[in-house]
Amino acid sequence: MKKTVIVLSVLALIMNSCGGTSNYQADKSTLADSLFISKLTEHELITSRCINFILDSIAIVKLRGNDFDVYYISIPNDYSVNVNWGEDFYAYYFQPTDTTVQAPFTAGVYFGYYPNELKQDSCNTETQKSEILGKNAKWTVSNCNGQFHIQTIIDSQSRWNRNEFLHAFGNADSLEELHKLFVIFRTMRKENDYRRYVNDRLQ
């Protein structure tokens, strides 16, 4: 009987020890993500029915109504946001400000009716869930000999009719940078209080 009690106690100790290690690793990962996020800078991504206004948040609020949307995403301080647009789409790209350096990762977001899912031939592909716009989304992750590509297509939650889809995508040259991509996309959110947004910029 005594031997049985000792054995059970040892097993309980081992199980608690394993759980403690698991919790420590999870806490360590959360802390690393928090430190990374603290070094990011938030940027506005504006889409509008009147494309001439998209680079000027002061001018765009004069449109009032539902003729524009504002999204936010946080990226590293040494990265810049570039935008292309057309009659029915907006595409924002995030890449190093210094174009002479090798980018450990790049990313982008497309808003429009016709997202084009990027196909990666001869790569190992799997799906992974991660958050964007405050909701879990299913991402396609392709591993092409250590080069990683991710993408997801979701409802853009647009208030007007020409930006039905949001296509988020990115490339990373290591698992560490791949994780950073997911962290960055988790910071993406949509403005919900447009009255406050307008008032802040008209003051």
C-alpha positions as CSV (number, residue, x, y, z in Angstrom):
1,M,0.0,0.0,0.0
2,K,2.8,2.4,1.0
3,K,4.6,1.6,-2.3
4,T,1.5,2.4,-4.3
5,V,1.1,5.8,-2.6
6,I,4.7,6.7,-3.4
7,V,4.3,5.7,-7.1
8,L,1.2,7.7,-7.4
9,S,2.9,10.7,-5.8
10,V,5.8,10.5,-8.2
11,L,3.4,10.3,-11.2
12,A,1.5,13.3,-10.0
13,L,4.8,15.2,-9.6
14,I,5.9,14.3,-13.1
15,M,2.5,15.4,-14.6
16,N,2.6,18.7,-12.7
17,S,6.1,19.3,-13.8
18,C,5.2,18.7,-17.5
19,G,2.2,21.0,-17.2
20,G,4.4,23.7,-15.5
21,T,6.9,23.5,-18.4
22,S,4.1,23.8,-20.9
23,N,2.7,26.8,-19.2
24,Y,6.1,28.4,-18.9
25,Q,6.7,28.0,-22.6
26,A,3.3,29.4,-23.4
27,D,3.9,32.4,-21.1
28,K,7.3,32.9,-22.7
29,S,5.8,32.9,-26.2
30,T,3.1,35.4,-25.2
31,L,5.7,37.7,-23.7
32,A,7.8,37.6,-26.8
33,D,4.7,38.4,-28.9
34,S,3.9,41.4,-26.6
35,L,7.5,42.7,-26.9
36,F,7.4,42.4,-30.7
37,I,4.0,44.2,-30.8
38,S,5.3,47.0,-28.6
39,K,7.9,47.8,-31.3
40,L,5.3,48.1,-34.1
41,T,3.7,51.3,-35.4
42,E,0.1,51.4,-36.3
43,H,-0.9,52.6,-39.8
44,E,-4.2,53.5,-41.4
45,L,-5.4,51.6,-44.5
46,I,-8.2,53.7,-46.2
47,T,-10.5,52.6,-49.0
48,S,-13.0,55.0,-50.5
49,R,-15.6,55.2,-53.2
50,C,-13.7,58.4,-54.3
51,I,-10.1,57.1,-54.8
52,N,-8.6,60.6,-55.0
53,F,-9.1,60.9,-51.2
54,I,-7.5,57.7,-50.0
55,L,-4.1,59.2,-49.1
56,D,-5.6,62.0,-47.1
57,S,-7.5,61.1,-43.9
58,I,-8.3,64.8,-43.3
59,A,-10.0,65.2,-46.7
60,I,-11.7,61.8,-46.7
61,V,-13.8,62.6,-43.6
62,K,-15.6,65.3,-45.6
63,L,-17.2,62.5,-47.6
64,R,-19.3,61.6,-44.6
65,G,-21.8,58.8,-45.0
66,N,-20.6,55.3,-45.8
67,D,-18.3,56.2,-48.7
68,F,-15.1,55.1,-47.0
69,D,-13.6,52.5,-44.7
70,V,-10.7,52.7,-42.4
71,Y,-8.6,49.7,-41.3
72,Y,-5.5,49.7,-39.0
73,I,-2.5,47.4,-39.0
74,S,0.8,47.6,-37.0
75,I,4.1,47.0,-38.8
76,P,7.8,47.4,-37.8
77,N,9.2,50.9,-37.6
78,D,11.6,50.2,-40.5
79,Y,8.8,49.1,-42.8
80,S,6.7,51.3,-45.1
81,V,3.2,51.1,-46.5
82,N,2.7,51.4,-50.3
83,V,-0.6,51.4,-52.1
84,N,-1.9,50.7,-55.6
85,W,-5.5,51.2,-56.5
86,G,-7.9,50.9,-59.5
87,E,-11.5,51.3,-60.3
88,D,-12.6,48.4,-58.1
89,F,-9.7,47.5,-55.8
90,Y,-7.1,48.7,-53.3
91,A,-3.8,46.9,-52.6
92,Y,-1.6,47.8,-49.7
93,Y,2.0,46.4,-49.5
94,F,4.3,46.3,-46.4
95,Q,8.0,46.1,-47.0
96,P,11.3,47.6,-45.6
97,T,11.7,51.3,-46.1
98,D,15.3,50.6,-47.2
99,T,14.8,48.7,-50.4
100,T,18.5,47.7,-50.5
101,V,18.2,45.3,-47.5
102,Q,17.0,41.7,-47.8
103,A,13.5,41.6,-46.4
104,P,13.0,38.8,-43.8
105,F,9.3,39.1,-44.6
106,T,6.9,41.1,-46.8
107,A,3.1,41.3,-46.7
108,G,0.1,42.9,-48.3
109,V,-3.6,43.3,-48.1
110,Y,-6.0,43.5,-51.1
111,F,-9.5,44.9,-50.9
112,G,-11.8,44.2,-53.8
113,Y,-14.3,42.0,-55.6
114,Y,-11.8,39.6,-57.3
115,P,-9.1,38.3,-54.9
116,N,-6.6,36.1,-56.8
117,E,-5.5,33.2,-54.6
118,L,-1.8,32.7,-55.1
119,K,-0.9,29.2,-56.1
120,Q,2.5,27.7,-54.9
121,D,3.6,24.8,-57.0
122,S,5.8,22.0,-55.6
123,C,5.3,23.2,-52.0
124,N,4.0,21.5,-48.8
125,T,0.7,23.2,-48.0
126,E,-1.4,23.1,-44.9
127,T,-4.0,25.2,-43.2
128,Q,-3.7,27.1,-39.9
129,K,-6.1,29.2,-37.9
130,S,-5.1,32.7,-36.8
131,E,-6.9,35.9,-36.1
132,I,-7.5,38.9,-38.4
133,L,-10.1,41.7,-38.0
134,G,-10.8,40.2,-34.5
135,K,-11.9,36.9,-35.9
136,N,-10.3,33.5,-36.4
137,A,-9.7,32.8,-40.1
138,K,-8.3,29.8,-42.0
139,W,-5.0,30.5,-43.5
140,T,-3.2,28.6,-46.3
141,V,0.5,28.1,-45.4
142,S,2.9,26.9,-48.0
143,N,6.4,25.7,-47.2
144,C,8.6,25.9,-50.3
145,N,12.0,24.6,-49.1
146,G,12.1,26.8,-46.0
147,Q,10.4,29.8,-47.7
148,F,6.9,30.4,-46.3
149,H,3.9,31.9,-48.0
150,I,0.6,32.6,-46.2
151,Q,-2.8,33.9,-47.4
152,T,-6.4,34.1,-46.4
153,I,-9.5,35.5,-48.1
154,I,-12.3,36.8,-45.8
155,D,-15.2,39.3,-45.8
156,S,-13.8,42.8,-45.7
157,Q,-16.7,44.1,-43.6
158,S,-16.9,47.1,-45.9
159,R,-19.6,49.6,-45.5
160,W,-19.9,50.2,-49.3
161,N,-20.2,47.8,-52.2
162,R,-16.9,47.7,-54.1
163,N,-14.7,46.0,-51.5
164,E,-16.4,42.8,-50.6
165,F,-13.3,40.7,-50.0
166,L,-10.1,41.1,-48.1
167,H,-7.1,39.0,-49.3
168,A,-4.2,39.1,-46.8
169,F,-0.9,37.5,-47.9
170,G,2.7,37.4,-46.9
171,N,6.1,35.8,-47.4
172,A,8.7,34.8,-44.8
173,D,12.2,33.4,-45.0
174,S,12.0,31.4,-41.7
175,L,9.6,30.0,-39.1
176,E,10.5,32.9,-36.8
177,E,9.5,35.4,-39.4
178,L,6.4,33.4,-40.3
179,H,5.3,33.7,-36.7
180,K,5.8,37.5,-36.9
181,L,3.6,37.7,-39.9
182,F,0.8,36.1,-38.1
183,V,1.3,38.5,-35.1
184,I,1.2,41.5,-37.4
185,F,-2.0,40.3,-39.1
186,R,-3.5,39.8,-35.6
187,T,-3.1,43.5,-35.0
188,M,-5.3,44.3,-38.0
189,R,-8.7,45.8,-37.1
190,K,-11.5,47.9,-38.6
191,E,-12.7,51.3,-37.4
192,N,-16.2,51.0,-36.0
193,D,-16.8,54.5,-34.5
194,Y,-16.8,56.6,-37.6
195,R,-18.4,59.6,-35.9
196,R,-15.5,59.8,-33.4
197,Y,-13.0,59.3,-36.3
198,V,-14.5,62.2,-38.3
199,N,-14.7,64.5,-35.3
200,D,-11.1,63.8,-34.3
201,R,-9.9,64.9,-37.7
202,L,-12.1,67.9,-38.1
203,Q,-11.0,69.5,-34.8
